[in-house]
């Protein structure tokens, strides 16, 4: 490449080039206005100019593509996809990049992807079009094609190059599940060719490989190429395609068309040459991008989620706060999990319980997680010891001195919680924030035990804490904005997603989650076959069916919360009527003492040496009616009851934003992601149709289905749920 050509590349936005004496060009991608490189506005055009420049220059002997950041390219700019309106726009977007990638890989000159870190989606597709891939060995590096998680498929050649590289079965597994691999497993399957210790080592290896391979072809461009393990006509692969759709449907229940489109891309594309296969992919990519499922998921799991992470719900006027020392009161499963994620984020933790044995057991929870990580090569003994060294177990409140945050995670009992508050506030600094991890008790009432209710807030974690991504922040009536800002910053500090809600009974997530479970239980009492209830829950797209989920939560906990709520309301002079599910819970839970999975019996039986199954006696206690409702009726009841309750929460200002409501519903209790959240479910259907169907359900099944007034008003005005 001539000096002028290098200057041409250096003039391109976000690209810089250097040439060594051997004629090897190293191009560094470093988008100045972004923390990570993405394929978006201007990238494709600049990449095309880079490709043309390299290919046309006879003196250029090889090309190394690398990044100036700790990551390589983390994928396409999803915001750009969200703005596309026509099929032609989507098709052109995919084809334009692929044209450059194809030109690069057929140039005859060696091209190496020098992967500095995480490489996902379109970033990996760029790397797949290179002849050789080297990655830096780091536990932080993730390599994969996760597009399916947003209802998309890899549209930059991934569905064609990946199976031709690693085989059809492995490629399908990676793409349909959106799996992300560390460097070593990626090398084991042939996704990358070599691992380097650092960037200097990587670039040296890249240059050595180019020098040793002056003329190259991609495997799929060599005459007589065969897909590793066989193409779709091969008996073993044909068997994969005869089973894979059924297995995928068993998990997705037909709610994610992207999965089917990925399988079709691989099947059809691997039956033809690479160029035709790439065109097949572009057409299926169009179908994905324009599907309602993808639109919903991009809207919520990308656009709204990013708004939350950027601080949409955080009050302005307060500097970012760095929490340094956290006290966790209660070392049960929830407290132990909170201690782990807090210490993992680098904070000191004081883990307090009634006796030291319980506190140590809570600390051991972290040790077990870390032992698993070490066994999988994701951590080391040194890192384990360092993290455990941050957790101090104690029985003395005196050890809370110097904590800037206290998180109470004890049993749902007002008296116990009040005592924890009083003992903590006698020791902690005046500036400290006190948070309760209650899932149902109103924060305002718990704050009456505090001398400084303005610094009292709710932090509702979800179990298991180390895996669940959400924390629901609850504002009491007297909680001030500075306390909210500190709590919000802490949640981001532990790499969780914060949603902010106002105080009310059950808050947002517990209140709406309960409607799904209780509706399923009510159906059982009405004479709906229990198997039909559970199948409908899965077909709706929920992570677990309602009866099984109630077993996980435990029946006695729900009955305890209901009784506590009744007492609280009675004290306010309010008479609480029983939900139709309560009579069923009383029969199964109280009369038959089947309290759920924790005791090995609930709506399901849990045999020691077998799979769980529905308790056979259910159909005798609640005989199924001869005429059963349609599956769609059951699905509608489960989905509408959740969406409508969410609308009521929005109407009552329990939730503060549409984004918090939608993201909270998916991350909090697993509301069917393909709908993009509870309020997006209403938007997708349209307020008018939602109101009409809600009224039908109310007439048939009860007033609890009557549409929220806010949705009725929206239907009349032709509006939908949007954040200002």
C-alpha positions as CSV (number, residue, x, y, z in Angstrom):
1,X,0.0,0.0,0.0
2,X,1.4,3.4,-0.9
3,X,1.9,6.2,1.6
4,X,-1.0,8.0,-0.1
5,X,-3.2,5.0,0.5
6,X,-2.2,4.9,4.2
7,X,-3.0,8.6,4.4
8,X,-6.4,7.9,2.8
9,X,-7.3,5.3,5.5
10,X,-6.0,7.7,8.2
11,X,-8.4,10.3,6.8
12,X,-11.3,7.9,7.4
13,X,-13.4,8.5,10.5
14,X,-12.4,6.2,13.3
15,X,-9.8,4.2,11.3
16,X,-6.0,4.6,11.4
17,X,-3.4,2.7,9.4
18,X,0.3,1.8,9.8
19,X,2.5,0.0,7.4
20,X,5.7,-2.0,8.2
21,X,8.7,-2.7,6.0
22,X,7.2,-6.0,4.9
23,X,4.2,-4.3,3.4
24,X,1.8,-5.5,6.2
25,X,-0.9,-2.9,7.0
26,X,-2.2,-2.7,10.5
27,X,-5.6,-0.9,10.7
28,X,-6.9,0.1,14.1
29,X,-10.6,0.7,14.6
30,X,-11.2,3.3,17.4
31,X,-14.5,5.2,17.3
32,X,-13.8,8.4,19.2
33,X,-17.3,9.1,20.3
34,X,-18.0,5.6,21.7
35,X,-16.7,3.5,24.6
36,X,-16.8,0.4,22.3
37,X,-16.6,0.0,18.5
38,X,-19.9,-0.7,16.8
39,X,-21.0,-1.1,13.2
40,X,-23.2,1.9,12.6
41,X,-23.4,5.2,10.7
42,X,-20.4,5.7,8.6
43,X,-18.7,2.4,9.5
44,X,-19.8,0.5,6.4
45,X,-18.8,3.3,4.1
46,X,-15.4,3.7,5.7
47,X,-14.9,0.0,5.7
48,X,-15.7,-0.2,2.0
49,X,-13.1,2.5,1.3
50,X,-10.5,0.7,3.4
51,X,-11.2,-2.6,1.6
52,X,-11.0,-1.0,-1.9
53,X,-7.7,0.7,-0.9
54,X,-6.1,-2.5,0.4
55,X,-7.2,-4.7,-2.4
56,X,-6.2,-2.3,-5.2
57,X,-2.7,-1.8,-3.8
58,X,-0.3,-4.4,-5.2
59,X,2.4,-3.5,-2.7
60,X,0.1,-4.3,0.3
61,X,1.1,-7.9,1.4
62,X,-1.4,-8.4,4.2
63,X,-3.9,-6.7,6.5
64,X,-4.3,-6.8,10.3
65,X,-7.6,-5.5,11.6
66,X,-7.5,-4.6,15.3
67,X,-9.1,-2.2,17.8
68,X,-7.8,0.7,19.8
69,X,-10.1,-0.3,22.6
70,X,-10.2,-3.2,25.1
71,X,-12.9,-4.7,23.0
72,X,-12.8,-5.5,19.3
73,X,-16.2,-4.7,17.7
74,X,-19.2,-5.4,20.0
75,X,-21.8,-5.6,17.2
76,X,-24.1,-3.5,15.1
77,X,-25.7,-0.2,16.2
78,X,-29.1,-1.4,17.2
79,X,-30.4,2.1,17.4
80,X,-29.9,2.3,13.6
81,X,-32.0,-0.9,13.2
82,X,-34.8,0.6,15.3
83,X,-35.1,3.5,12.9
84,X,-35.4,1.4,9.7
85,X,-38.9,1.3,8.1
86,X,-38.7,-0.6,4.8
87,X,-37.6,-4.1,3.8
88,X,-35.3,-2.6,1.1
89,X,-33.5,-0.5,3.7
90,X,-32.8,-3.6,5.8
91,X,-31.7,-5.6,2.8
92,X,-29.3,-2.9,1.6
93,X,-27.9,-2.4,5.1
94,X,-26.9,-6.1,5.2
95,X,-25.7,-6.4,1.7
96,X,-23.5,-3.3,1.7
97,X,-21.3,-4.6,4.5
98,X,-21.2,-8.1,3.1
99,X,-20.1,-6.8,-0.2
100,X,-17.0,-5.3,1.4
101,X,-16.3,-8.4,3.5
102,X,-16.6,-10.6,0.5
103,X,-14.2,-8.5,-1.5
104,X,-11.7,-8.6,1.4
105,X,-11.8,-12.4,1.8
106,X,-11.5,-13.1,-2.0
107,X,-8.6,-10.7,-2.5
108,X,-6.0,-13.5,-2.3
109,X,-4.1,-11.5,0.4
110,X,-4.0,-12.6,4.0
111,X,-6.2,-10.8,6.4
112,X,-6.0,-11.3,10.2
113,X,-8.5,-10.3,12.8
114,X,-6.5,-9.3,15.9
115,X,-9.2,-9.5,18.6
116,X,-8.4,-7.3,21.6
117,X,-11.4,-8.4,23.7
118,X,-15.1,-9.0,23.5
119,X,-16.3,-9.6,19.9
120,X,-20.0,-10.1,19.4
121,X,-22.6,-10.1,16.6
122,X,-21.4,-8.0,13.6
123,X,-18.0,-7.7,15.1
124,X,-17.5,-11.5,15.0
125,X,-18.9,-11.5,11.5
126,X,-16.2,-9.1,10.4
127,X,-13.7,-11.5,12.0
128,X,-15.2,-14.5,10.3
129,X,-14.5,-12.8,6.9
130,X,-10.8,-12.6,7.8
131,X,-8.6,-15.6,7.0
132,X,-7.2,-16.0,10.5
133,X,-8.4,-14.9,14.0
134,X,-6.2,-14.4,17.0
135,X,-7.7,-13.4,20.4
136,X,-6.1,-12.1,23.6
137,X,-6.6,-14.6,26.5
138,X,-8.8,-12.8,29.0
139,X,-11.6,-13.9,31.2
140,X,-13.5,-10.8,30.2
141,X,-13.4,-11.7,26.5
142,X,-16.7,-12.9,25.1
143,X,-17.0,-14.2,21.5
144,X,-20.4,-15.0,19.9
145,X,-23.4,-14.2,17.8
146,X,-26.1,-13.2,20.4
147,X,-28.5,-11.5,17.9
148,X,-31.3,-14.0,18.7
149,X,-31.7,-12.3,22.1
150,X,-33.1,-9.3,20.3
151,X,-35.2,-11.3,17.9
152,X,-32.6,-11.0,15.1
153,X,-30.3,-13.3,13.2
154,X,-26.6,-12.6,12.2
155,X,-27.0,-10.5,9.1
156,X,-23.4,-10.0,8.2
157,X,-22.6,-13.5,6.9
158,X,-22.6,-15.2,10.3
159,X,-25.2,-17.8,9.4
160,X,-23.1,-18.8,6.4
161,X,-19.5,-18.6,7.5
162,X,-19.9,-20.0,10.9
163,X,-21.4,-23.4,9.9
164,X,-18.8,-23.6,7.1
165,X,-16.1,-23.1,9.7
166,X,-17.3,-25.1,12.8
167,X,-20.0,-27.4,11.3
168,X,-23.7,-27.1,11.2
169,X,-24.7,-28.5,14.6
170,X,-22.3,-26.4,16.6
171,X,-23.2,-23.3,14.6
172,X,-26.9,-23.8,15.2
173,X,-26.3,-24.3,18.9
174,X,-24.3,-21.0,19.1
175,X,-26.7,-18.9,17.1
176,X,-30.1,-20.2,18.2
177,X,-29.0,-19.9,21.9
178,X,-27.0,-16.8,21.5
179,X,-24.1,-18.4,23.3
180,X,-21.0,-16.4,24.1
181,X,-17.6,-18.2,24.4
182,X,-14.4,-17.5,26.2
183,X,-11.2,-17.6,24.0
184,X,-10.2,-21.2,24.9
185,X,-13.5,-22.8,24.1
186,X,-13.7,-20.7,21.0
187,X,-10.4,-22.0,19.9
188,X,-11.3,-25.6,20.7
189,X,-14.2,-25.5,18.1
190,X,-12.2,-23.6,15.5
191,X,-14.0,-20.3,15.9
192,X,-10.6,-18.6,16.5
193,X,-7.2,-20.0,15.4
194,X,-4.8,-18.8,18.1
195,X,-4.7,-17.2,21.5
196,X,-2.2,-14.5,22.5
197,X,-1.0,-13.3,25.9
198,X,-1.3,-9.6,25.1
199,X,-1.7,-7.1,22.2
200,X,2.0,-7.1,21.4
201,X,2.1,-10.9,21.3
202,X,-1.1,-10.9,19.2
203,X,0.3,-8.5,16.6
204,X,3.6,-10.4,16.4
205,X,1.7,-13.7,15.8
206,X,-0.5,-12.0,13.2
207,X,2.5,-10.7,11.2
208,X,4.2,-14.1,11.4
209,X,1.1,-15.8,10.1
210,X,0.8,-13.4,7.2
211,X,4.5,-13.8,6.3
212,X,4.0,-17.6,6.3
213,X,0.8,-17.4,4.2
214,X,1.3,-14.9,1.4
215,X,-1.5,-16.3,-0.7
216,X,-4.8,-17.4,0.9
217,X,-8.3,-18.5,0.3
218,X,-11.2,-19.1,2.6
219,X,-12.0,-22.8,3.0
220,X,-15.4,-22.2,1.4
221,X,-13.8,-20.7,-1.7
222,X,-11.5,-23.7,-2.4
223,X,-12.8,-26.0,-5.1
224,X,-14.4,-29.1,-3.7
225,X,-15.1,-27.6,-0.3
226,X,-17.4,-29.5,2.0
227,X,-19.1,-28.3,5.2
228,X,-17.3,-29.8,8.2
229,X,-19.4,-32.8,9.4
230,X,-21.5,-32.7,6.3
231,X,-24.0,-30.4,4.5
232,X,-27.8,-30.6,5.1
233,X,-28.1,-33.7,2.8
234,X,-25.6,-35.7,4.9
235,X,-27.6,-38.4,6.9
236,X,-26.3,-37.2,10.3
237,X,-27.0,-33.5,9.5
238,X,-30.4,-34.3,8.0
239,X,-31.2,-35.9,11.4
240,X,-30.2,-32.7,13.1
241,X,-32.6,-30.7,11.0
242,X,-35.4,-33.2,11.6
243,X,-35.0,-32.9,15.3
244,X,-33.8,-29.3,15.8
245,X,-37.1,-27.5,14.9
246,X,-39.0,-29.7,17.4
247,X,-36.4,-29.1,20.1
248,X,-36.4,-25.4,19.5
249,X,-40.2,-25.2,19.6
250,X,-40.2,-27.2,22.9
251,X,-38.1,-24.3,24.4
252,X,-39.5,-21.3,22.5
253,X,-43.1,-22.5,21.8
254,X,-43.0,-20.7,18.5
255,X,-42.7,-17.3,20.1
256,X,-39.3,-16.4,18.5
257,X,-39.4,-16.5,14.7
258,X,-35.7,-15.6,14.6
259,X,-34.8,-19.1,15.7
260,X,-36.7,-20.7,12.8
261,X,-35.2,-18.1,10.4
262,X,-31.6,-19.0,11.6
263,X,-32.3,-22.7,11.0
264,X,-33.7,-21.9,7.6
265,X,-30.7,-19.8,6.7
266,X,-28.3,-22.5,7.6
267,X,-30.2,-25.2,5.9
268,X,-30.8,-23.4,2.6
269,X,-27.5,-21.5,2.6
270,X,-25.4,-24.6,3.1
271,X,-27.1,-26.3,0.1
272,X,-25.7,-23.6,-2.2
273,X,-22.6,-21.6,-2.9
274,X,-21.4,-19.0,-0.3
275,X,-22.6,-16.0,-2.4
276,X,-26.1,-17.3,-2.8
277,X,-26.1,-18.3,0.8
278,X,-25.2,-14.8,1.9
279,X,-28.2,-13.4,-0.2
280,X,-30.5,-16.0,1.4
281,X,-29.4,-14.7,4.8
282,X,-30.1,-11.1,3.9
283,X,-33.7,-11.9,3.0
284,X,-34.3,-13.7,6.3
285,X,-32.6,-10.9,8.1
286,X,-35.2,-8.5,6.6
287,X,-38.0,-10.8,8.0
288,X,-36.4,-10.7,11.5
289,X,-35.8,-6.9,11.6
290,X,-39.4,-6.1,10.6
291,X,-41.0,-8.7,12.8
292,X,-43.1,-7.4,15.8
293,X,-41.1,-9.6,18.1
294,X,-37.9,-8.0,17.2
295,X,-39.4,-4.5,17.3
296,X,-40.7,-5.2,20.8
297,X,-37.5,-6.6,22.0
298,X,-35.3,-3.9,20.5
299,X,-37.6,-1.2,21.9
300,X,-37.4,-2.6,25.5
301,X,-34.2,-4.7,25.8
302,X,-32.1,-2.2,23.9
303,X,-33.6,1.3,23.7
304,X,-35.4,1.5,27.0
305,X,-32.8,-0.6,28.9
306,X,-30.0,1.8,27.8
307,X,-32.1,4.8,28.9
308,X,-32.3,3.3,32.3
309,X,-28.6,2.5,32.5
310,X,-27.8,6.0,31.4
311,X,-29.7,7.3,34.4
312,X,-33.2,8.2,33.1
313,X,-34.7,7.5,36.5
314,X,-31.9,9.0,38.5
315,X,-32.5,12.5,40.0
316,X,-30.4,15.3,38.6
317,X,-28.1,17.5,40.7
318,X,-26.1,14.9,42.6
319,X,-22.6,13.8,41.9
320,X,-22.1,10.1,41.1
321,X,-21.6,8.3,44.5
322,X,-19.2,5.5,45.0
323,X,-20.3,3.2,47.8
324,X,-17.3,1.8,49.7
325,X,-18.6,-0.3,52.7
326,X,-21.9,-2.1,52.9
327,X,-23.6,-3.9,55.8
328,X,-25.9,-6.8,55.0
329,X,-28.2,-7.8,57.8
330,X,-29.3,-11.4,57.5
331,X,-27.1,-14.1,55.9
332,X,-29.9,-16.2,54.4
333,X,-30.0,-17.0,50.7
334,X,-30.9,-13.4,49.8
335,X,-28.4,-11.7,52.2
336,X,-25.7,-14.1,51.1
337,X,-26.3,-13.3,47.5
338,X,-26.3,-9.5,48.1
339,X,-23.0,-9.9,50.0
340,X,-21.5,-11.8,47.1
341,X,-22.4,-9.3,44.3
342,X,-21.3,-6.4,46.5
343,X,-17.9,-7.9,47.3
344,X,-17.5,-8.9,43.7
345,X,-17.9,-5.2,42.7
346,X,-15.0,-4.3,45.0
347,X,-16.8,-3.1,48.1
348,X,-16.1,-4.2,51.7
349,X,-19.0,-6.1,53.2
350,X,-20.1,-6.7,56.8
351,X,-22.4,-9.8,56.9
352,X,-24.4,-9.9,60.1
353,X,-26.6,-12.6,61.5
354,X,-27.9,-13.8,64.9
355,X,-25.1,-16.3,65.3
356,X,-21.7,-16.6,63.7
357,X,-22.5,-20.0,62.2
358,X,-25.3,-18.5,60.2
359,X,-23.1,-15.6,59.1
360,X,-20.3,-18.0,58.0
361,X,-22.8,-20.1,56.1
362,X,-23.8,-17.0,54.3
363,X,-20.2,-16.3,53.4
364,X,-19.8,-19.9,52.2
365,X,-22.4,-19.1,49.6
366,X,-19.8,-16.9,47.9
367,X,-17.1,-19.5,48.3
368,X,-19.3,-22.1,46.5
369,X,-20.0,-19.7,43.6
370,X,-16.3,-19.0,43.2
371,X,-15.3,-22.7,43.4
372,X,-17.6,-23.3,40.4
373,X,-16.1,-20.4,38.5
374,X,-12.6,-21.7,39.2
375,X,-13.7,-25.2,38.0
376,X,-14.9,-23.6,34.7
377,X,-11.7,-21.6,34.3
378,X,-13.5,-18.3,34.9
379,X,-11.7,-17.4,38.1
380,X,-8.6,-18.2,40.2
381,X,-7.9,-19.2,43.8
382,X,-6.2,-15.8,44.3
383,X,-9.4,-14.0,43.1
384,X,-11.5,-16.2,45.3
385,X,-9.4,-15.4,48.4
386,X,-9.4,-11.7,47.5
387,X,-13.2,-11.6,47.3
388,X,-13.8,-13.6,50.4
389,X,-11.4,-11.3,52.2
390,X,-13.8,-8.5,51.6
391,X,-16.7,-10.2,53.5
392,X,-16.5,-9.9,57.3
393,X,-18.9,-12.1,59.2
394,X,-20.2,-10.8,62.6
395,X,-23.0,-10.9,65.2
396,X,-22.2,-7.4,66.5
397,X,-23.8,-4.2,65.3
398,X,-20.7,-2.4,66.4
399,X,-19.0,-3.7,63.2
400,X,-21.4,-1.6,61.1
401,X,-19.4,1.5,62.0
402,X,-18.2,3.3,58.9
403,X,-20.7,1.6,56.5
404,X,-22.2,4.0,54.0
405,X,-25.0,1.6,53.1
406,X,-27.0,-0.9,55.1
407,X,-29.1,-3.5,53.4
408,X,-31.6,-5.3,55.7
409,X,-32.5,-8.8,54.3
410,X,-34.2,-10.4,57.3
411,X,-37.6,-12.3,57.5
412,X,-40.7,-10.4,56.4
413,X,-41.7,-9.4,59.9
414,X,-42.2,-5.7,60.9
415,X,-41.0,-6.1,64.5
416,X,-37.7,-7.8,63.5
417,X,-37.1,-5.3,60.7
418,X,-37.8,-2.4,63.1
419,X,-35.3,-3.7,65.6
420,X,-32.6,-4.0,62.9
421,X,-33.2,-0.4,61.9
422,X,-32.8,0.9,65.5
423,X,-29.7,-1.1,66.2
424,X,-28.1,-0.1,62.9
425,X,-28.8,3.6,63.2
426,X,-27.2,3.6,66.7
427,X,-23.8,2.9,65.0
428,X,-23.8,3.9,61.3
429,X,-22.7,7.4,60.1
430,X,-25.2,10.2,59.8
431,X,-24.8,10.2,56.1
432,X,-25.4,6.5,55.6
433,X,-28.3,5.1,53.5
434,X,-30.5,2.4,55.1
435,X,-32.3,0.1,52.7
436,X,-34.8,-2.7,53.3
437,X,-34.9,-5.7,50.9
438,X,-38.6,-6.3,51.6
439,X,-40.6,-7.6,48.7
440,X,-44.0,-6.6,49.9
441,X,-44.1,-4.5,53.1
442,X,-44.6,-0.7,52.3
443,X,-41.3,1.2,52.8
444,X,-43.1,4.2,54.3
445,X,-44.4,2.1,57.2
446,X,-41.0,0.4,57.7
447,X,-39.4,3.8,57.8
448,X,-41.4,4.8,60.9
449,X,-38.8,2.9,62.9
450,X,-36.1,5.1,61.6
451,X,-34.8,8.4,63.0
452,X,-34.0,9.6,59.5
453,X,-36.8,8.4,57.2
454,X,-35.5,10.6,54.4
455,X,-32.5,8.2,54.2
456,X,-34.6,5.1,54.3
457,X,-35.3,3.3,50.9
458,X,-36.2,0.0,49.5
459,X,-33.8,-2.2,47.5
460,X,-35.8,-5.2,46.3
461,X,-33.4,-7.9,45.0
462,X,-34.5,-11.0,43.2
463,X,-33.4,-14.6,43.9
464,X,-30.8,-15.9,43.1
465,X,-29.2,-12.5,43.4
466,X,-26.0,-13.5,41.6
467,X,-28.0,-14.3,38.5
468,X,-31.0,-12.1,38.4
469,X,-30.3,-8.7,36.7
470,X,-32.8,-6.4,38.3
471,X,-33.1,-4.4,41.5
472,X,-36.3,-2.6,42.3
473,X,-35.6,0.7,44.1
474,X,-38.6,1.7,46.2
475,X,-39.1,5.3,47.4
476,X,-40.9,5.9,50.7
477,X,-43.0,9.0,51.2
478,X,-40.1,10.8,53.0
479,X,-37.2,9.3,51.0
480,X,-35.2,12.2,49.5
481,X,-33.6,12.4,46.0
482,X,-30.1,12.3,47.4
483,X,-30.8,8.9,48.9
484,X,-32.3,7.7,45.6
485,X,-29.2,8.9,43.7
486,X,-26.9,7.0,46.1
487,X,-29.0,3.8,45.9
488,X,-29.2,4.1,42.1
489,X,-25.5,4.4,41.8
490,X,-24.9,1.4,44.1
491,X,-27.2,-0.8,41.9
492,X,-25.2,0.2,38.8
493,X,-22.0,-0.4,40.8
494,X,-23.0,-4.1,41.3
495,X,-23.8,-4.4,37.6
496,X,-27.5,-4.7,38.1
497,X,-30.3,-2.8,36.3
498,X,-32.2,-0.4,38.6
499,X,-35.9,0.5,38.2
500,X,-37.4,3.1,40.4
501,X,-40.9,2.8,41.9
502,X,-43.0,4.6,44.4
503,X,-44.2,3.0,47.6
504,X,-47.3,0.9,47.6
505,X,-48.3,-2.6,48.8
506,X,-46.4,-5.1,46.8
507,X,-44.6,-2.3,45.0
508,X,-44.6,-3.1,41.3
509,X,-42.9,-6.4,40.6
510,X,-44.4,-8.4,43.5
511,X,-47.8,-6.9,42.9
512,X,-48.0,-7.8,39.2
513,X,-46.1,-11.1,39.4
514,X,-48.7,-12.3,41.9
515,X,-51.5,-11.8,39.3
516,X,-49.9,-14.4,36.9
517,X,-49.5,-17.1,39.6
518,X,-52.9,-16.5,41.3
519,X,-54.7,-16.5,37.9
520,X,-53.3,-19.9,37.2
521,X,-54.4,-21.2,40.6
522,X,-57.8,-19.7,40.1
523,X,-58.2,-21.6,36.9
524,X,-57.5,-24.8,38.7
525,X,-60.4,-24.0,41.1
526,X,-62.7,-23.3,38.2
527,X,-62.1,-26.8,36.8
528,X,-59.5,-26.2,34.2
529,X,-57.2,-29.2,33.8
530,X,-53.9,-28.5,35.6
531,X,-51.9,-29.7,32.6
532,X,-53.7,-27.2,30.4
533,X,-52.9,-24.4,32.8
534,X,-49.2,-25.2,32.8
535,X,-49.0,-25.6,29.0
536,X,-50.7,-22.3,28.5
537,X,-48.2,-20.6,30.7
538,X,-45.3,-21.9,28.7
539,X,-47.0,-21.2,25.3
540,X,-47.6,-17.6,26.5
541,X,-43.8,-17.3,26.7
542,X,-43.4,-17.2,30.5
543,X,-40.3,-18.8,31.9
544,X,-42.2,-21.1,34.2
545,X,-45.9,-22.2,34.3
546,X,-48.0,-20.7,37.2
547,X,-48.5,-23.8,39.4
548,X,-44.8,-24.8,39.2
549,X,-43.8,-21.2,39.9
550,X,-46.0,-21.1,43.0
551,X,-44.3,-24.2,44.3
552,X,-40.9,-22.4,43.8
553,X,-42.2,-19.4,45.8
554,X,-43.8,-21.7,48.4
555,X,-47.5,-21.7,49.3
556,X,-47.0,-20.7,53.0
557,X,-45.2,-17.5,52.0
558,X,-48.1,-16.4,49.9
559,X,-50.6,-17.2,52.6
560,X,-48.4,-15.4,55.2
561,X,-48.2,-12.3,53.0
562,X,-52.0,-12.4,52.3
563,X,-52.7,-12.6,56.0
564,X,-50.3,-9.7,56.8
565,X,-51.9,-7.6,54.1
566,X,-55.4,-8.4,55.5
567,X,-54.3,-7.3,58.9
568,X,-52.7,-4.1,57.6
569,X,-55.8,-3.2,55.6
570,X,-58.1,-4.0,58.5
571,X,-56.1,-1.6,60.6
572,X,-56.9,1.1,58.0
573,X,-60.6,0.1,58.0
574,X,-60.4,-1.6,54.6
575,X,-62.0,-5.0,54.1
576,X,-60.0,-7.2,51.7
577,X,-62.0,-9.7,49.7
578,X,-60.4,-13.1,48.9
579,X,-59.0,-13.8,45.4
580,X,-60.5,-16.9,43.8
581,X,-57.1,-18.6,44.2
582,X,-57.1,-18.5,48.0
583,X,-59.6,-21.3,48.4
584,X,-57.3,-23.5,46.3
585,X,-54.2,-22.5,48.3
586,X,-56.0,-23.3,51.5
587,X,-57.0,-26.8,50.3
588,X,-53.5,-27.7,48.9
589,X,-51.4,-25.7,51.4
590,X,-53.3,-25.9,54.7
591,X,-55.5,-29.0,54.5
592,X,-53.0,-31.2,52.7
593,X,-49.8,-29.4,54.1
594,X,-48.3,-29.3,50.6
595,X,-46.2,-26.1,50.9
596,X,-44.2,-26.3,47.7
597,X,-40.8,-27.5,46.4
598,X,-39.0,-26.7,49.7
599,X,-40.8,-29.6,51.4
600,X,-40.9,-31.9,48.3
601,X,-44.7,-31.5,47.7
602,X,-47.0,-28.8,46.5
603,X,-48.9,-28.6,43.3
604,X,-46.2,-30.9,42.1
605,X,-44.6,-34.1,43.5
606,X,-40.8,-34.0,43.7
607,X,-39.5,-37.6,43.9
608,X,-35.9,-38.0,45.0
609,X,-34.9,-40.1,42.0
610,X,-37.2,-38.8,39.3
611,X,-38.6,-35.7,37.6
612,X,-41.2,-33.5,39.2
613,X,-44.8,-34.1,38.1
614,X,-48.2,-32.6,38.8
615,X,-49.7,-34.1,42.0
616,X,-52.2,-36.7,40.6
617,X,-54.7,-35.8,43.4
618,X,-55.3,-32.3,42.0
619,X,-57.8,-33.6,39.4
620,X,-59.8,-35.3,42.3
621,X,-59.7,-32.3,44.5
622,X,-60.6,-29.9,41.6
623,X,-62.3,-32.1,39.0
624,X,-61.8,-30.8,35.4
625,X,-65.0,-29.7,33.7
626,X,-66.1,-31.6,30.6
627,X,-65.9,-28.5,28.5
628,X,-62.4,-27.0,28.7
629,X,-61.6,-23.4,27.6
630,X,-59.4,-22.8,24.6
631,X,-55.7,-22.5,25.1
632,X,-55.9,-18.9,23.7
633,X,-58.4,-18.1,26.4
634,X,-56.0,-19.3,29.1
635,X,-53.1,-17.4,27.6
636,X,-55.1,-14.2,27.3
637,X,-56.1,-14.4,31.0
638,X,-52.5,-14.8,32.1
639,X,-51.1,-12.1,29.9
640,X,-54.0,-9.5,30.2
641,X,-54.1,-9.8,34.0
642,X,-50.4,-8.8,34.1
643,X,-50.6,-6.1,31.5
644,X,-53.7,-4.6,33.1
645,X,-52.2,-4.6,36.6
646,X,-49.1,-2.9,35.2
647,X,-51.2,-0.2,33.6
648,X,-52.9,0.4,37.0
649,X,-49.5,0.7,38.6
650,X,-48.6,3.3,35.9
651,X,-51.9,5.1,36.5
652,X,-51.4,5.2,40.2
653,X,-47.8,6.5,39.8
654,X,-46.4,3.4,41.4
655,X,-44.1,3.0,38.5
656,X,-42.4,6.2,37.3
657,X,-41.7,5.5,33.6
658,X,-42.7,3.2,30.7
659,X,-39.1,2.0,30.5
660,X,-39.0,1.0,34.2
661,X,-42.3,-0.8,33.8
662,X,-41.4,-2.8,30.7
663,X,-37.8,-3.7,31.7
664,X,-38.9,-4.5,35.2
665,X,-41.5,-6.9,34.0
666,X,-39.0,-8.9,31.8
667,X,-36.0,-8.8,34.2
668,X,-38.1,-9.0,37.4
669,X,-40.4,-12.0,36.8
670,X,-39.8,-13.0,33.2
671,X,-42.8,-11.5,31.5
672,X,-42.8,-13.0,28.0
673,X,-39.9,-11.1,26.3
674,X,-41.2,-11.4,22.8
675,X,-43.9,-8.8,23.8
676,X,-41.3,-6.3,25.0
677,X,-42.8,-5.9,28.5
678,X,-46.3,-5.5,30.0
679,X,-47.0,-2.0,28.7
680,X,-45.5,-2.8,25.3
681,X,-48.0,-5.7,25.2
682,X,-50.8,-3.2,25.3
683,X,-49.0,-0.9,22.7
684,X,-48.5,-3.8,20.4
685,X,-52.1,-4.8,20.5
686,X,-53.4,-1.3,20.5
687,X,-55.3,0.2,23.4
688,X,-58.7,-0.1,21.7
689,X,-58.4,-3.9,21.1
690,X,-56.9,-4.4,24.6
691,X,-59.9,-2.6,26.2
692,X,-62.4,-4.7,24.1
693,X,-60.8,-8.0,25.0
694,X,-60.4,-7.0,28.7
695,X,-64.1,-6.3,28.9
696,X,-64.9,-9.7,27.4
697,X,-62.6,-11.4,29.9
698,X,-64.2,-9.3,32.8
699,X,-67.7,-10.4,31.7
700,X,-66.7,-14.0,31.7
701,X,-64.1,-14.3,34.5
702,X,-64.6,-11.4,36.9
703,X,-64.1,-7.7,37.5
704,X,-60.4,-8.1,38.0
705,X,-60.1,-8.0,34.2
706,X,-61.9,-4.7,33.8
707,X,-59.4,-2.4,31.9
708,X,-57.5,0.2,33.8
709,X,-59.0,3.7,33.2
710,X,-55.7,5.0,31.8
711,X,-56.0,2.4,28.9
712,X,-59.7,3.3,28.3
713,X,-58.7,6.9,28.0
714,X,-55.8,6.0,25.7
715,X,-58.2,4.0,23.5
716,X,-60.5,7.0,23.1
717,X,-57.6,9.3,22.1
718,X,-55.7,6.8,20.0
719,X,-52.6,7.0,22.3
720,X,-50.0,4.5,23.6
721,X,-47.6,4.3,26.5
722,X,-44.5,6.4,25.8
723,X,-42.0,8.2,28.0
724,X,-41.8,11.9,27.4
